[in-house]
Amino acid sequence: MAGYKVNGTDLDSLLEPWQSGDGYAAATGYKINGSDLNTKYAPASVGAAFSGTTGYDDNGTDIGPRFCAKGQRITTLPINGQTYTVSGGRGTSSLTIVIQTNGMYAVIKDIGQGSQATLASGPWLPSGDSVSSYTVQFTGTAFISGTAPGGGTASYSNGAPTPTDISVNRSFTASASATTVGTNALQYGDVEIQLFKSGNLRSDTTITFDISAAG
């Protein structure tokens, strides 16, 4: 229990709990067991600010908007910050990120001839939430694609360039293709994966890819 209530509702039910690395809201002057509320609740900067009133003021200003509303924390998928390298021979090498209708995500590499492997997977949908409440957007933030002398191509396809419902699996694929002897192709860059619940950003993840093919 927080020790503070709003119209009979404990602040624990209204504000997001603090986690290591969150930083702190401005000091409130309200303490639980001798510790300022900063050590118990996450600052608004980690998500969406609490929009109601708590009835507790600091110099005449309600402290609520200093904190993140319960359930509004912006999270990252476990793949955040990872670099994925795909290097193949003649044919097409690719990396695909899939946000699936079953609430799972997957990162899949393909080096041609049906040689696929799942590099990472896990749940993207928070427990108790519905897929129908979410949209996804993929954004290439630093695309640099090129081909070496002798030919070859590099490209990407984006199944959700703007916030898009997840009524079907949505994916982003970056690829490099070298289909004849002596050709080479490469592509490297970043892709940001954003998940929105009812229009509000709830998850923000960026990965780096490095893809090459040598004919």
Stockholm file with secondary structure:
# STOCKHOLM 1.0

chainA/1-215         MAGYKVNGTDLDSLLEPWQSGDGYAAATGYKINGSDLNTKYAPASVGAAFSGTTGYDDNGTDIGPRFCAKGQRITTLPINGQTYTVSGGRGTSSLTIVIQTNGMYAVIKDIGQGSQATLASGPWLPSGDSVSSYTVQFTGTAFISGTAPGGGTASYSNGAPTPTDISVNRSFTASASATTVGTNALQYGDVEIQLFKSGNLRSDTTITFDISAAG
#=GR chainA/1-215 SS CCSCEETTEEGGGTBCBCCTTCCCCCCCSCEETTEEGGGTBCBGGGEEECCSCCSCEETTEESGGGBEEEEEECBCCTTTTCEEEEEESSEEEEEEEEECTTSEEEEEEECSTTCEEEEEEEECSCTTCCGGGEEEEEEESSCEEEECTTCCEEEEEESCSSCEECSSCEEEEEEEEECSTTCEEEEEEEEEEEEEETTEEEEEEEEEEEEEEEC
#=GC SS_cons         CCSCEETTEEGGGTBCBCCTTCCCCCCCSCEETTEEGGGTBCBGGGEEECCSCCSCEETTEESGGGBEEEEEECBCCTTTTCEEEEEESSEEEEEEEEECTTSEEEEEEECSTTCEEEEEEEECSCTTCCGGGEEEEEEESSCEEEECTTCCEEEEEESCSSCEECSSCEEEEEEEEECSTTCEEEEEEEEEEEEEETTEEEEEEEEEEEEEEEC
//
